């Protein structure tokens, strides 16, 4: 059972990268959570995230120019360190981080509905809210069974670009209030809060790297994957930064009241009329759902490829007629639903939103740290090491390491418990199954055939000799 080979072009890799970047969804999801930690300093952390994400995409491009991934970042990890333990750790880190982002986005939909109810002065029946939440979980899962070219080419591309246009429009609207350079200077209670806000904003902007999961399905993956990532970073990352700035500047009250508002964007949009409000509402929810499509696609391909590497049960290699991972996709959707129900039941809406978002952000960057330090090692292995291949990955990884370490030191007991559960899953899975397999060893050659990394590098060396 195989995925469809070489069916995607540059447009679809851009769509996948842009879906996970989800600039508008990020502003009403992870950025809103970041405001709780850093207030107006979220503008500074978003700008810092944009810079380090550019360095991160450069680092990923270093890999994708040489390797096309069969299952995501963890293949690059193995290419650098040649350790199946590290590769498997990153595989599960990425898969769980994507699933938790699904959860955060679903909870964000609920907070949006609550704010809509308050702003419009209407009571939304509980059954309507629960139905929409159920749809928010089910829709990204079910539509991910669609042929990936149609899904990304028609469903995601248009909506992702429209949300960027809205954020840029808000920025131009905010210019009527002048340019506030003081907002670019960080003001924070402690480094832990600043780091957590940085991690949360970085989660979204660096989501452009999600295109790497499509190596097997993309024509000329060594070029098209990188192009898709860079375009999504430029459009999505910049529009997210501009939209975040606009949201802070357009806020009518104090920064403290902004931090206490669940969805400040909609409070601001209603001032410009009901039509503007509903446009922002529909595009925001659509952005969150598109983001969950992208993360579901990525997480399912991690699980699918682990099964091909005998590091996960073989049942996860089953695909449908469209060539989409059937069981793997369903498991990601079911896991999302379970975590939504458990977290909200135990922590409440606000608690679940902030706690899950913080853990998701830490896991999101954890894998990047291993890859970042590994990029120079990989280039050393293939005898192509240069100054830029050392300085840029190390710089990006140093900042990401700071954000992750400070965030971990800031964790409360609930977040530490979540990390402990995750660690238990990783260790148990590895002992029971993955240690018998070869996680991280499969890559894609220039003809989109899945082969081992050793076979691929031998082919490259042979061509270089000729």
Buried (B, 14 or more C-beta within 10 A) or exposed (E): BEBBBBBBBBBBBBBBBBBBBBBBBBBBBBBBBBBBBBBBBBBBBBBBBBBBBBBBBBBBBBBBEBBBBBBBBBBBBBBBBBBBBBBBBBBBBBBBBBBBBBBBBBBBBBBBBBBBEEBEEEEEEEEEBEEBBEBBBEBBBBBBBBBBBEBBBEBBBEBBBBBBEBBBBBBEBBEEEEEEEEBEEBEBEEBBBBBBBBBBBBBBBBBBBBBBBBBBBBBBBBBBBBBBBBBBBBBBBBBBBBBBBBBBBBBEEEBEEBBEBBBBBBBBBBEBEEEBBEBBBEBBBBBBBBBBBBBBBBBBBBBBBBBBBBBBEEEBBBBBEBBBBBBBBBBBBEBBBEBBBEBBEEBEBBEBBBBBBBBBBBBBBBBBBBBBBBBBBBBEBBEEBEEEBBEBBBBBBBBBBBBBBBBBEBBEEBBEEBBEEBEEEBEEBBEEBBEEBBBBBBBBBEEBBBBBBEBBBEEBEEEEEE
